[in-house]
Amino acid sequence: METALENLYKQGQVVGGVYFGLGQEACSCASAYALRKDEWLGPMIRNQGALLVRGFSPADIMMQYMAKSGSPTKGRDASSHFGDIEKRNVVSPISTLGDLIPVLAGVALGARLQGKHIAVMTYIGDGGQSTGVTYEGLNFAAVQNLGLVLIVENNLWGYSTPADMQFRVKDLAERSIAYGIPGVIVDGTDACQVYDACHEACERARRGEGPTLIEAKMMRMKGHAIHDAAEYVPKPLFEYWKRRDPIARLEDYLVNKKRWLTPAENEKLIAGVERQLEADRELAMNSPMPTPESAAGGVYCEPGCHEIKPKYAMPKSVTIGDRGEKPSAPKRSAAVHMK
């Protein structure tokens, strides 16, 4: 899908830029599969795979980038700035990175006030993790024992700033110790490892045991956006991570190692994906642009335009003791490194 988006951009069909998650597909997709349907996701701009898992179509994402009237925001925004709080439980990305963390903590708190422990998941990059709001949101979730699963996508670059110029710690998961919560390190190019860690974190959240920080180590295989050629990245680094491509690794795992797919079945699967992408691309291309007069609609909230009702039950008042099973003295341990 992202390759199709790149081609649309080169054809002049995209309004604005394109942000790729190439090299990070395993993290986006496998993590989202750990959530249940009634739980919540807050993606960032590179987590387009997570949007597909939550039920958005490639056509939705293509039309969004093309600012078409059929896009989720009806042409009012571009890139991945859209969500769905009615059916898919997806909170729209926020450009000021880190701000999604307290928002998702609030979603978990709202669910608990309605009598339900749920898992909520969002992401932050290695650069964004250094922001104050990241600390504030995660610390609030830890103190309140909320079911936040925070995935730190350590893709080695904060725009053009390398990791060793951003922070002194070797592993960002070590920062979990300061919050008194579990920290897990996974290979972000291994879909199975990502899913296992996220599943465990979501199960903890559902038991009312609070947040988890997961650091996924991987490489951003394109620049910050399509306008960025990433000349600052050493070529051997690209070569090293190219050999660890998440899609190629999963394909090898399914076809050659586990033999759960035959080569013929795999080719048939890929051909089906290609057909779907072509159909969705045609649908997006043929979708009309929004009419000029439609720009005046949806600017201000009007009565009944988006009534927000409780998702789980009517909220109730709680006491401090109702925050879930919170140990009097948090266990402090080093981050877990899955190998």
Sequence and secondary structure as in RCSB ss.txt:
>XXXX:A:sequence
METALENLYKQGQVVGGVYFGLGQEACSCASAYALRKDEWLGPMIRNQGALLVRGFSPADIMMQYMAKSGSPTKG
RDASSHFGDIEKRNVVSPISTLGDLIPVLAGVALGARLQGKHIAVMTYIGDGGQSTGVTYEGLNFAAVQNLGLVL
IVENNLWGYSTPADMQFRVKDLAERSIAYGIPGVIVDGTDACQVYDACHEACERARRGEGPTLIEAKMMRMKGHA
IHDAAEYVPKPLFEYWKRRDPIARLEDYLVNKKRWLTPAENEKLIAGVERQLEADRELAMNSPMPTPESAAGGVY
CEPGCHEIKPKYAMPKSVTIGDRGEKPSAPKRSAAVHMK
>XXXX:A:secstr
 HHHHHHHHHTT  SS     TT HHHHHHHHHTS TTSEEE  TT HHHHHHTT  HHHHHHHHTT TTSTTTT
S  TT   BTTTT B    SSTTTHHHHHHHHHHHHHHTT    EEEEEETTGGGSHHHHHHHHHHHHHT  EEE
EEEE SEETTEEGGGT S S GGGGHHHHTS EEEEETT HHHHHHHHHHHHHHHHTT   EEEEEE    S SS
TT   TTS HHHHHHHHTT HHHHHHHIIIIIS SS HHHHHHHHHHHHHHHHHHHHHHHHS    GGGGGTTSS
  TTSS    SSS      GGGS    SS      EE  
